[in-house]
Amino acid sequence: MIESDVVEVVKLHKELEELQKKIAAKVPLDELLDESFMRIYTFFGFVTVQELIDACEGLIGLAYSDIDKNDEKYNEYIRDNTSFDNWSEMIGKATLLWAEKQLEKK
């Protein structure tokens, strides 16, 4: 019985990750990482995601779309400047919060 529960939880987790990816692909980044999110989950007074990106020395002048979100230097920067271990974790949390807000509106 417990094994089937674990399998079900793993299945739900994978479905949630897929939903998060779909939402993140369709919702503008500045809507996911809005001012409220940035104030709560980042350090050093970042208000916008662009401020966070612009403050990363290795990313100066790069468009967001050109940043390698899997790059260890970038994830180290995220770790040092936010409450998250990497970009993926940060987007995951932002997506969950965005979805909760949408449900509250209904």
N, C-alpha and C positions, 0 to 999 in steps of 0.2 A: 504494500500500500504506500509506504513512504517513498519507494523508488519511483512510482508513477507520479507522485506529487512533485518530485524533483524534476522529472522529465517535463511535466507540465509547466513548471516555473521557468525552466530553460527555454522552452518553446515560446512562452509569453515574452521573455526577455528578448529573444531574437526578433519577435514581431514588433516589439516596442522600438528596438534599434532601427528596424526597417522604416517604421513610421517616422521616427526622428529624422532619418536621412531624407525622406520625401518632403517633410515639412521644411527642413533646412534648405533644401534645393529650391523651394518655391517662395519662401518668405525672405524679403530683403534682409541682409545682414544687420543693418542698423535698426530694423524692427525687432529682430531676435535679441540683439545685444543693445537694447535701448538704454537710455540714461539711467534708469532705475537699476537695471542689472549691473551696469558698469560701476555705479557708485557702491553697490553692495559687494560685488565679487572681485573687484580689482583694487590694487593698492596705488598709492601716489596720486590720487585725485583724478584718474581718467574718467571722463564723462562720456566719451564716444569711443567706438571701436577704432575709428581712424586715429584718434589721439594715441591709443595703445600701440597701434601699428607704427605710427610716425615716430614714437619714442624708441623704437627698437633700432639701434644703430645699423644693423645689417640689412634692414628693410627700407631704409630711407630711399625714397624715389620709386619704390616698387608699387605697382598696382596690387590691390588685394588679390586679384585673380592670379597673379604671378607668384604668390607666396606658396612655398611647399609646406603644407600644414603638417607633413610627417617628418620634416627636417628636425633633427634633434636639437640644433641650436635654437630654432624657433620654439620648440616645446619647452626647452630650458627657460627661455624668456617668459613664456606663459606661466611656467611653474614659479618663477621669481616675482612675477608681477600680478598674479591673480590667485584665487583660491583653488585653482585646478592644476592637475599634473600635466595636462596637455590640451591642445586645441580641441581635439575630439570630445574630451570630457566637458570642456567649457560649452561647446555647441550643444552637446547632449542636454546639459542642465538648462541652457537658454531655451531650447526647444520644448522641454517639459513645461517650463514656466509659461512660455507663450501659449501652449496648448491649454493649460489650466485657465489662463485669462480668457481665451476664446470660449471655453465651456461656461465660464462664469457669466459671460455676456448673454448667453441663451436662456 
